């Protein structure tokens, strides 16, 4: 026999950290090396109600085996582990308490936020998400104002300061439907684990809001996550203060100046690249042979395209082969330009010598290559064509 979902040990007492129980069954998972274990009862909460399943351990005699997933299947709580247990094994089940306690804080905070949002602004909660670092709750309105969100956050933290009791009830002695009650504020069915009073939430902080899918999504953190979020923000502020050599309140202004300078530099670089491409094109035009070839290790494909465009503007009629990249690794780019008939007939053959692929039209071919070390073979091929 197994305990009914809704009346698991973790649901009867969310602060229970370990439990001695008996293995009822253990079967090989359909995929992978894992086993699915069912016990008489569970101190590990299976995923449900928007709350992730617990992690923890199963101790058999003097050996401890990690539980990597807890979920429900066929109306039973299932633990995933790499060890094959036997029916009748007596095990000590232990929950990853810091992780569970964090989930309890976030889940209870969501109930509180939703309850006060409904009481203050008649808002219904459409969904919520408990993320690894941040949570969000969605309300059925796109008209929530910043002042309303500020009022909601203030009321939530007022309720936390009042440390209102949070209790769990069942409809009757045989029911598995749990009703989570926040004193004088909320009463809702929920399978998840919760704090005993709102004071255990410590605090709730709204991070930002956004309109999505016809709703307002409010991102928040609660409990220990508030302090972690603050510590992370302060550390980023400390680093930025050191990098930019200015006070925190000047960070935005300094960043704006950096972005403006970056934009100006990018425009200047574009002009200079075009000028350099034009100069290189003129030099290539002056070659005595019927073709010109150039390799630049530091160039990218757009720069090769600029050289080819400037070269074509000179209307020399010569064949042009441009490559870029590291000859040692062999990987790079290629651009071939010239009379359309020549490009159609010879470009693929030239690129094949460099173990590359590409395509093009109207006298221009471009692609990627893998053997830039074969450039001498390309030169020999072009010479053999007697251009």
Backbone torsions as a table, in degrees:
resi	resn	phi	psi	omega
1	UNK	NA	142.7	176.5
2	UNK	-122.2	153.5	179.4
3	UNK	-69.5	138.9	-178.8
4	UNK	-65.7	139.0	173.0
5	UNK	-57.5	135.4	-174.7
6	UNK	103.5	-23.4	177.7
7	UNK	-123.0	22.5	174.8
8	UNK	-62.6	157.5	-179.2
9	UNK	-55.5	-39.1	-180.0
10	UNK	-67.9	-24.0	179.6
11	UNK	-89.5	-26.2	175.6
12	UNK	-78.0	-32.8	179.3
13	UNK	-144.7	99.0	-175.3
14	UNK	-67.8	-15.9	-178.5
15	UNK	-95.9	4.5	175.5
16	UNK	-74.0	126.3	-172.8
17	UNK	-101.4	-23.6	179.3
18	UNK	-148.3	160.5	-174.1
19	UNK	-154.8	131.7	172.2
20	UNK	-86.8	125.9	-176.2
21	UNK	-148.7	-179.9	-176.2
22	UNK	-121.0	138.1	176.8
23	UNK	-72.2	128.7	178.2
24	UNK	-94.7	-41.1	179.4
25	UNK	-155.2	157.4	176.7
26	UNK	-149.6	119.0	-178.8
27	UNK	-128.1	153.3	178.1
28	UNK	-69.5	136.4	177.1
29	UNK	-65.2	150.5	-178.5
30	UNK	-61.5	-32.6	179.0
31	UNK	-130.5	144.0	175.8
32	UNK	83.2	-178.2	-174.8
33	UNK	-89.8	6.2	-172.4
34	UNK	-81.8	164.7	173.9
35	UNK	-122.7	147.5	178.3
36	UNK	-106.7	118.0	-173.0
37	UNK	-110.8	133.0	174.3
38	UNK	-117.1	129.2	179.1
39	UNK	-113.6	168.9	179.5
40	UNK	-60.8	-36.6	179.6
41	UNK	-148.0	170.8	-175.9
42	UNK	-146.0	131.7	171.1
43	UNK	-92.3	-5.9	175.3
44	UNK	-94.8	128.6	-178.0
45	UNK	-82.6	129.4	176.4
46	UNK	-82.1	145.1	-177.6
47	UNK	-48.9	134.3	178.9
48	UNK	172.7	153.5	178.0
49	UNK	66.4	22.7	-177.7
50	UNK	86.8	-3.2	-179.0
51	UNK	-100.7	129.4	178.9
52	UNK	-62.9	153.8	176.0
53	UNK	-68.8	153.3	-178.2
54	UNK	-74.9	160.1	166.6
55	UNK	-112.4	161.4	-179.7
56	UNK	175.8	-152.0	-179.2
57	UNK	-141.6	158.1	169.8
58	UNK	-121.0	123.3	179.7
59	UNK	-104.2	124.1	177.7
60	UNK	-118.3	111.5	-173.5
61	UNK	58.1	-114.6	-178.2
62	UNK	-107.5	12.3	-179.5
63	UNK	-111.6	140.6	-177.1
64	UNK	-116.7	130.1	-177.5
65	UNK	-122.0	128.1	-179.2
66	UNK	-66.1	143.8	170.0
67	UNK	-103.3	116.8	-171.8
68	UNK	-96.3	-9.7	-179.2
69	UNK	-163.0	142.8	175.2
70	UNK	-131.1	125.2	-175.5
71	UNK	-150.2	175.9	177.9
72	UNK	-108.8	144.1	175.9
73	UNK	-155.7	130.9	-179.8
74	UNK	54.7	41.5	177.3
75	UNK	63.4	26.9	178.1
76	UNK	-130.4	154.6	174.7
77	UNK	-85.4	122.2	-174.5
78	UNK	-116.1	133.8	177.8
79	UNK	-109.7	132.7	179.6
80	UNK	-100.6	128.9	-179.2
81	UNK	-148.8	163.8	-179.7
82	UNK	-89.8	-6.7	-178.3
83	UNK	-98.1	140.6	177.3
84	UNK	-90.3	110.8	176.9
85	UNK	-90.8	169.3	177.0
86	UNK	-117.8	145.5	175.6
87	UNK	-56.5	132.5	-178.4
88	UNK	98.9	-12.3	177.3
89	UNK	-60.3	133.5	175.3
90	UNK	-90.9	119.8	-174.9
91	UNK	-126.1	154.4	171.5
92	UNK	-105.2	115.3	-178.1
93	UNK	-97.1	126.7	-177.9
94	UNK	-126.5	134.9	-178.9
95	UNK	-91.1	147.3	170.0
96	UNK	-70.6	93.0	-168.7
97	UNK	-67.1	-45.4	179.3
98	UNK	-56.0	-40.8	179.7
99	UNK	-67.6	-45.8	179.5
100	UNK	-61.9	-45.4	-178.3
101	UNK	-60.5	-39.2	176.3
102	UNK	-60.9	-45.0	179.4
103	UNK	-63.1	-37.5	177.9
104	UNK	-62.8	-43.8	179.9
105	UNK	-62.3	-45.4	-178.2
106	UNK	-66.8	-41.7	-177.1
107	UNK	-67.1	-45.0	178.5
108	UNK	-65.4	-35.5	177.6
109	UNK	-62.5	-39.9	178.3
110	UNK	-62.4	-44.0	176.6
111	UNK	-57.6	-43.6	-178.2
112	UNK	-66.6	-46.5	179.6
113	UNK	-59.8	-46.4	-178.3
114	UNK	-64.1	-40.7	-179.0
115	UNK	-64.3	-45.3	-177.8
116	UNK	-72.6	-33.7	176.1
117	UNK	-61.9	-38.6	177.7
118	UNK	-70.2	-41.4	-179.1
119	UNK	-68.0	-39.6	-176.1
120	UNK	-81.9	-44.3	-169.5
121	UNK	-125.2	9.6	-179.9
122	UNK	57.8	36.7	-179.5
123	UNK	-92.9	137.3	174.2
124	UNK	-98.8	141.4	175.0
125	UNK	-86.1	124.4	-178.9
126	UNK	-91.8	-32.8	177.9
127	UNK	-167.9	169.5	174.2
128	UNK	-152.1	164.3	-178.3
129	UNK	-141.5	130.9	176.7
130	UNK	-101.8	98.8	-178.5
131	UNK	-86.8	171.9	-178.7
132	UNK	-66.9	-28.3	-179.2
133	UNK	-124.0	-34.3	-178.0
134	UNK	-136.7	154.5	179.5
135	UNK	-118.1	162.8	172.6
136	UNK	-144.7	153.0	176.0
137	UNK	-131.6	139.2	-177.3
138	UNK	-110.9	136.1	178.5
139	UNK	-113.4	150.7	-174.2
140	UNK	-81.6	51.7	178.1
141	UNK	-156.5	145.1	174.5
142	UNK	-107.5	7.8	-173.2
143	UNK	-105.3	11.8	179.3
144	UNK	-65.2	127.1	-178.1
145	UNK	-94.5	159.6	176.0
146	UNK	-55.8	-38.5	-179.7
147	UNK	-67.4	-35.5	177.3
148	UNK	-67.7	-40.7	177.0
149	UNK	-64.3	-38.0	177.2
150	UNK	-64.2	-42.4	178.3
151	UNK	-64.2	-40.2	179.5
152	UNK	-64.8	-45.5	179.5
153	UNK	-62.0	-41.5	179.8
154	UNK	-62.5	-44.4	-179.2
155	UNK	-65.5	-37.1	178.0
156	UNK	-61.8	-46.1	-178.9
157	UNK	-73.1	-25.9	172.5
158	UNK	-64.5	-42.2	178.6
159	UNK	-66.0	-35.9	177.5
160	UNK	-64.8	-43.6	179.3
161	UNK	-61.9	-30.7	179.4
162	UNK	-77.4	-11.7	177.2
163	UNK	52.4	47.5	-179.4
164	UNK	-62.7	140.8	-179.5
165	UNK	-65.3	146.6	173.1
166	UNK	-120.9	124.0	-176.0
167	UNK	-131.4	160.8	179.0
168	UNK	-121.0	132.2	179.9
169	UNK	-130.3	159.8	173.7
170	UNK	-116.6	153.5	-179.7
171	UNK	-59.0	-39.9	176.2
172	UNK	-159.2	-176.8	-174.8
173	UNK	-65.8	-22.0	-177.5
174	UNK	-102.5	-11.3	-175.8
175	UNK	-76.0	146.2	174.5
176	UNK	-106.1	5.0	179.1
177	UNK	-84.4	117.6	-178.3
178	UNK	-92.8	137.4	175.4
179	UNK	-113.9	117.3	179.2
180	UNK	-94.8	124.2	-174.5
181	UNK	-118.0	123.8	169.1
182	UNK	-100.1	118.5	-172.3
183	UNK	-47.6	120.0	175.5
184	UNK	67.3	7.0	-176.4
185	UNK	-125.4	-40.4	-169.3
186	UNK	-155.9	150.1	175.3
187	UNK	-148.8	110.7	-174.8
188	UNK	-143.7	143.6	173.2
189	UNK	-69.9	136.6	-178.3
190	UNK	-161.6	139.0	179.4
191	UNK	-92.7	-9.7	-171.6
192	UNK	-78.2	174.9	178.8
193	UNK	-94.5	144.3	-173.6
194	UNK	-139.3	164.0	176.2
195	UNK	-72.2	168.9	-178.9
196	UNK	-89.4	-26.7	173.7
197	UNK	-153.7	158.5	-172.9
198	UNK	-64.8	-23.1	178.1
199	UNK	-59.5	-26.0	179.6
200	UNK	-73.4	-8.4	173.7
201	UNK	-77.3	-23.0	-179.6
202	UNK	69.2	-56.9	-179.4
203	UNK	-169.2	158.6	172.2
204	UNK	-128.8	134.6	178.1
205	UNK	-127.0	125.2	172.3
206	UNK	-79.4	132.0	-178.2
207	UNK	-93.6	-50.3	176.3
208	UNK	-168.5	170.5	177.7
209	UNK	-132.5	158.2	178.7
210	UNK	-151.5	153.0	176.8
211	UNK	-91.3	127.0	-178.8
212	UNK	-150.4	132.9	175.9
213	UNK	54.6	37.8	178.3
214	UNK	75.0	13.9	179.9
215	UNK	-129.9	169.7	170.8
216	UNK	-103.9	121.4	179.1
217	UNK	-100.3	121.4	-178.5
218	UNK	-108.8	120.9	178.1
219	UNK	-90.3	135.8	-176.4
220	UNK	-148.0	164.3	169.5
221	UNK	-134.0	153.5	-179.3
222	UNK	-137.0	158.0	173.8
223	UNK	62.2	-134.2	-177.2
224	UNK	-62.0	-24.2	179.6
225	UNK	-65.4	-28.7	177.8
226	UNK	-60.9	-44.6	-178.0
227	UNK	-71.6	-37.2	176.4
228	UNK	-64.2	-41.7	179.4
229	UNK	-63.3	-43.7	179.6
230	UNK	-63.9	-43.8	-179.4
231	UNK	-61.8	-42.0	179.8
232	UNK	-65.2	-42.5	179.1
233	UNK	-64.3	-41.5	-179.7
234	UNK	-65.3	-39.0	179.1
235	UNK	-65.4	-41.0	176.6
236	UNK	-63.1	-40.3	179.0
237	UNK	-63.0	-42.0	179.9
238	UNK	-62.1	-43.2	-179.8
239	UNK	-65.3	-44.5	180.0
240	UNK	-64.7	-36.8	178.3
241	UNK	-62.0	-39.8	179.4
242	UNK	-71.4	-41.6	-178.2
243	UNK	-67.7	-40.8	-174.7
244	UNK	-96.0	-6.0	177.4
245	UNK	53.6	46.1	177.0
246	UNK	-149.1	167.0	-179.1
247	UNK	-71.8	154.5	-178.8
248	UNK	-52.7	-39.2	-178.7
249	UNK	-69.6	-9.8	178.1
250	UNK	-101.6	1.1	-175.4
251	UNK	-59.8	-46.1	-176.1
252	UNK	-62.5	-43.1	179.8
253	UNK	-64.5	-41.4	-179.7
254	UNK	-65.7	-42.0	178.8
255	UNK	-63.0	-40.0	178.9
256	UNK	-61.1	-40.3	178.9
257	UNK	-66.6	-40.2	178.8
258	UNK	-62.9	-42.9	-179.7
259	UNK	-66.1	-38.5	177.7
260	UNK	-64.7	-42.9	178.7
261	UNK	-65.2	-38.5	178.7
262	UNK	-64.1	-41.7	178.8
263	UNK	-63.1	-43.7	179.4
264	UNK	-64.5	-40.6	179.6
265	UNK	-65.6	-37.7	179.1
266	UNK	-64.5	-39.6	178.2
267	UNK	-65.8	-43.1	179.3
268	UNK	-64.3	-41.0	179.6
269	UNK	-62.7	-39.2	179.2
270	UNK	-62.0	-43.5	179.1
271	UNK	-63.7	-45.3	-178.7
272	UNK	-64.7	-38.7	178.3
273	UNK	-62.8	-40.2	178.7
274	UNK	-66.5	-39.4	178.1
275	UNK	-65.2	-42.7	178.6
276	UNK	-64.9	-40.0	178.4
277	UNK	-61.0	-40.3	180.0
278	UNK	-66.4	-41.2	178.7
279	UNK	-64.1	-43.4	179.2
280	UNK	-64.4	-37.9	178.9
281	UNK	-62.2	-41.7	178.7
282	UNK	-64.2	-41.3	178.4
283	UNK	-62.6	-42.1	-179.1
284	UNK	-67.1	-31.9	-179.8
285	UNK	-65.7	-26.5	-173.9
286	UNK	-83.7	1.0	178.1
287	UNK	-64.6	148.5	-175.5
288	UNK	-80.1	-22.9	-178.2
289	UNK	-81.4	175.9	-178.9
290	UNK	-84.7	8.8	176.5
291	UNK	-146.2	163.4	176.2
292	UNK	-132.7	140.7	-179.8
293	UNK	-135.7	140.0	-178.1
294	UNK	-146.1	133.7	173.0
295	UNK	-119.9	127.3	174.9
296	UNK	-125.6	117.3	-176.8
297	UNK	-65.1	-32.7	-173.4
298	UNK	-90.4	0.1	-175.0
299	UNK	-84.4	157.9	172.0
300	UNK	-114.6	174.5	-176.8
301	UNK	-60.8	-42.8	178.2
302	UNK	-58.8	-34.9	179.3
303	UNK	-70.0	-40.3	175.7
304	UNK	-60.7	-39.7	178.7
305	UNK	-63.6	-37.0	178.7
306	UNK	-66.0	-40.9	177.9
307	UNK	-62.6	-45.1	-179.1
308	UNK	-62.7	-40.3	179.8
309	UNK	-64.3	-44.6	178.6
310	UNK	-65.0	-36.7	179.5
311	UNK	-65.4	-42.9	179.6
312	UNK	-66.3	-31.9	178.7
313	UNK	-63.9	-24.6	179.7
314	UNK	-79.3	-11.9	176.6
315	UNK	50.7	47.8	179.9
316	UNK	-78.8	-23.9	-178.9
317	UNK	79.0	-0.9	-179.4
318	UNK	-82.5	157.4	174.3
319	UNK	-78.4	138.7	-179.3
320	UNK	-126.6	127.8	175.8
321	UNK	-121.7	119.4	-179.3
322	UNK	-119.8	136.1	176.0
323	UNK	-135.6	158.6	176.0
324	UNK	-147.6	157.5	178.3
325	UNK	126.1	-178.9	-176.5
326	UNK	-90.6	119.3	-178.9
327	UNK	-67.0	-27.4	-179.5
328	UNK	-68.1	-46.5	178.3
329	UNK	-77.9	-26.3	179.1
330	UNK	87.6	-11.6	-175.6
331	UNK	-89.6	139.3	179.3
332	UNK	-177.9	-161.7	-178.2
333	UNK	-122.2	159.2	178.9
334	UNK	-140.4	142.6	172.9
335	UNK	-133.1	129.0	178.2
336	UNK	-121.5	127.5	-178.4
337	UNK	-131.9	148.8	178.8
338	UNK	163.2	-168.1	177.4
339	UNK	-54.2	139.9	-173.9
340	UNK	-58.3	-39.9	-179.2
341	UNK	-63.4	-41.5	179.8
342	UNK	-64.4	-47.0	-178.1
343	UNK	-61.4	-43.7	-179.6
344	UNK	-61.5	-36.3	-173.2
345	UNK	-88.1	-30.8	-169.1
346	UNK	-118.4	-18.4	-172.2
347	UNK	-58.9	-46.8	-177.9
348	UNK	-63.4	-36.5	179.3
349	UNK	-65.4	-42.3	178.4
350	UNK	-62.5	-45.8	-179.0
351	UNK	-65.9	-33.1	177.4
352	UNK	-62.8	-34.4	177.5
353	UNK	-61.6	-25.8	179.5
354	UNK	-100.0	10.7	-178.9
355	UNK	54.4	54.8	-177.5
356	UNK	-128.1	176.8	176.9
357	UNK	-140.1	155.2	178.0
358	UNK	176.9	-162.9	-179.7
359	UNK	-169.3	175.2	179.3
360	UNK	174.2	-175.2	178.0
361	UNK	-160.8	161.3	176.9
362	UNK	51.5	49.1	172.7
363	UNK	81.8	13.3	179.4
364	UNK	-136.3	125.8	-179.7
365	UNK	-127.8	137.5	178.0
366	UNK	-144.5	154.1	-179.9
367	UNK	-176.8	-167.2	178.8
368	UNK	-115.4	147.4	-178.6
369	UNK	-129.7	162.6	-177.1
370	UNK	-123.0	-6.4	-177.9
371	UNK	-135.1	71.5	178.2
372	UNK	-66.7	-16.9	176.9
373	UNK	-65.7	-11.8	180.0
374	UNK	-93.4	18.0	-178.6
375	UNK	-60.8	-31.2	178.0
376	UNK	-62.5	-34.7	178.3
377	UNK	-67.5	-33.7	177.4
378	UNK	-66.4	-43.7	178.1
379	UNK	-60.8	-44.6	179.4
380	UNK	-61.6	-39.8	179.4
381	UNK	-64.8	-44.9	-180.0
382	UNK	-63.4	-39.9	178.2
383	UNK	-63.1	-37.5	-178.1
384	UNK	-67.4	-22.8	179.5
385	UNK	-77.7	-13.6	179.3
386	UNK	51.7	56.5	-177.9
387	UNK	-72.0	NA	NA
